[in-house]
Amino acid sequence: MTAPANKTAPWTTTKPTALLILADGTVIEGKGVGATGAVEAEVCFNTALTGYQEILTDPSYAGQIVTFTFPHIGNVGTNNEDIEDLTPANRAGAVGAVFKADVTDPSNYRAATHLDQWLKNRGVIALSGIDTRALTALIRETGAQNAVIAHDPSGEFDLPALKKRAAAWHGLENLDLAKEVTSGQTSVWTETPWAWNTGYATEETPRYHIVAIDYGVKRNILRLLAGLGAKVTVLPATATAEDVLAHNPDGIFLSNGPGDPAATGEYAVPAIKKLIETDIPLFGICLGHQMLALALGAKTQKMHQGHHGANHPVKDHTTGKVEIVSMNHGFAVDSASLPKGVDETHISLFDGSNCGLRLAGKPVFSVQHHPEASPGPQDSHYLFRRFFNLIREKKGEPALPERSKAA
Ligand SMILES: NC(=O)CC[C@H](N)C(=O)O
């Protein structure tokens, strides 16, 4: 396969100001956007049609460069609301981005900052003007690639040195990034929940207490938990089972997050093992799902190209319903390794891979996809209600319908 460089693009009649250098030495030339410098990361592609700001600020993208298959990125600018990492100061999220079209001036009433400036502020290096279809096809054929993305407005690059860096980068396997992106301190989530997100009227006074372990949690997860009537205490990734139980929670939530789930085996997995011994309802999303599977004795593995998009079909075996979901993962739970007593509840209809599990006889379940969306369809919001119903059941309260009229 030839390099998907687009050397005839108008801005490259002089020198390219940004490069994407794959570990195999392929050099893709483009126009620099955002921060300058060079960084090693894994390149993946995301097929969502909307939500570039939420995608770029999803802490699960730490250590990754996102190639957007949607060609026009930046046209609605950026704002201060569509940010998914918990503390903006952390600036956790993708380290690089690849766009097809040049970034235009924003045209949207919510736009506060031009994408170029916003990427600069966050330290994200991007390049535009390449054939993203060809790059996506290359990733689909050869798998997610280790690479270096480099931006220098002078167009002066030390190519041999950058190629060396790309080839030498260790990749995401065995890499623990959750500890790096966690907000790192105990806090109570206070942002006002968005009632429209829940399908139910927001409860005025929280009736339940949920402890969320932050491995790189997305804001919309916390909003949805709060919107269903919970006070949410956020604990750092390294919280022990004792730290969690000291808060006397009605429910425990394991968040999404970046890196290799198997690399969290020293702190997260042992804590989760203890937490599932209690009878407290527990719900995990994405990295939280993968770590729960590890705690139950299953295995996780690196995927070929991963799932990154907002249009993936997933089947819920417990209801027979198909939901169109938001996805962002490069590792997956090996269904064949699920031990007895652990049921596979959801599968991807793209490749049959595991997308959910539940522990027989315990109020414990998790999913691989992103029911909080942001961005993406809200088909899976019912999973939050499923979690709350486990809490309600334990308290002797009647179950809420899983699906509101809107869902
Ligand atoms: N969104 C997530 O939590 C991602 C989980 C994990 N880092 C993966 O890539 O599979």
The ligand as a MOL file (V3000), in Angstrom:
LIG
                    3D

  0  0  0     0  0            999 V3000
M  V30 BEGIN CTAB
M  V30 COUNTS 10 9 0 0 0
M  V30 BEGIN ATOM
M  V30 1 N -12.7680 4.2080 26.3280 0
M  V30 2 C -12.0700 3.4050 27.1100 0
M  V30 3 O -12.2780 3.3140 28.3200 0
M  V30 4 C -10.9280 2.6680 26.4560 0
M  V30 5 C -10.4090 1.4830 27.2270 0
M  V30 6 C -9.0330 1.0280 26.7950 0
M  V30 7 N -8.0640 2.0320 27.0030 0
M  V30 8 C -9.0630 0.5870 25.3380 0
M  V30 9 O -8.5080 1.2260 24.5060 0
M  V30 10 O -9.6560 -0.4050 25.0050 0
M  V30 END ATOM
M  V30 BEGIN BOND
M  V30 1 1 1 2
M  V30 2 2 2 3
M  V30 3 1 2 4
M  V30 4 1 4 5
M  V30 5 1 5 6
M  V30 6 1 6 7
M  V30 7 1 6 8
M  V30 8 2 8 9
M  V30 9 1 8 10
M  V30 END BOND
M  V30 END CTAB
M  END
